[in-house]
C-alpha cells in the first residue's frame, strides 16, 4: 500500500514538473509573437505615410471649399450692400474721383473715395464712414485721413479679403517700377471690385489681344476694334474721345453712361437699376480680383478710386502676377501688371478653375475660366441688347 501511494505521489510530482515546463515554454513563445522586427516597423510606417498622402489632398480640398464658400459669402454681402445703397441713394456707389474734365464739367481730382469706401455704411462700418471728410476740396483725400489714429488706406476690412488669397490685407506695395512715383507706402488691398464691363482698356505696353490670340477674332458686330477690346463697339466710339486719347472712352475715364459698358466707372458715375437694360440677373456687378496682379490696385488699395476700375475685357484668371511669371529682364508681352491695363485690370482669383462673381440682382455665381468669351462680355455689359442666360 505504501508503495502504491509513493508511486502516485511521484507521478503527480512528474505531472506538475511537465506542466510547469509547458507553461514556461508558452510564455516564451508569446513574448516572441508580440514583438516587432525592423522590417515590420518600416512596413507600418510606410502604410501610415500612404494613408496620410491619400488623406492630405482631401483635407486641403475641404479647406479650400470652405475658403471659397467664405469668399462667395463676402461677395454676397457686398452685393446686398450695393443694392441697399441703390435703394437709399438712387444709384450704385461711385468712384468719387474726376479723371478728366469735359466741357463745363467738374475739375479733375483723382484718388478720392472709391466705391468701396462709399459702401462702408452698408457693410456695418457706419462708424468708420462717419469719421471721413468726403468733400473733394478737403485737405486730405479720404484714404489719407486718420481713423482712430491710423490712415484709412492702412485699415484692412475682413469683408474685403478672400481667405484663399494670401496677398490680401495690409501690403507693402513693393515691386512697382513704372508707377513707383505714385506709391504711398503700405496699403490695405482688396479682393473684390465693381465691374466696368466690356470696356475698351488700352495697353501702354503695346499688347494687342486679338493678334496675340488671347481673345477670339469674333465676327459680325463683335471685335471690330483692332485690338480685341470693346466687344460690342460702344465704348470706343465716343466723339470727341475722352481724355484726348483718340479712341473713345478708354478705361471709362469720362462719366458718360452710354459709353460705359458695365455698372461702375473709373470716374464719378455708377448705374441705377433702371439702366441695367439686359436684366439684373444677367449682369455682373462685382467680382474677385487679385491685388498682386494689378499694379494700380497694389499701390492704391481699397480706399482710392484709382485702384478700382476692373473690367471683363480680360479673360478670367489671365495671369499677370509678376511672381508667377518669374523675373524676366523684359516683361512678358501682354502680362505687364502695370502697363497692360486691358489684361491686368481683369477679374482673377486663387480658386482653381474660375472666379466668384456677384450679379446686379444680388445673386452670386462661380464662372469658369473656360466660359465662352462672348458670353462673358455679355454678362459684363449692362445694355448690349443680348442678355446671356446662366446655366445653374
Secondary structure, DSSP 8 states (H G I E B T S, - for coil): -HHHHHHHHHHHHHHHHHHHHHHHHHHHHHHHHT---HHHHHHHHHHHHHHHHHHHHHHHHHHHHHHHHHHHHHHHHHHHHHHHHHHHHSS------B-S--TT----B-S-B-HHHHHGGGGT-HHHHTT----TTSSS-GGGSEETTEEGGG---GGG--TT-SS-EEE------TTGGG--SSEEE-SEEEB--S-----TT---TTTTTSS----TTTT-STTS--TTSSSS--SS-GGG-SSSSGGG-S--GGG--SSB-SSS-B--GGG-TT-GGGSEEEEE--GGG-HHHHHHTTTBGGG--BBS-S-TT----HHHH---SS--TT--TTT-HHHHTB---SSTTEEEEEETTS-EEEEETTS-HHHHHHHH-SSSS-------
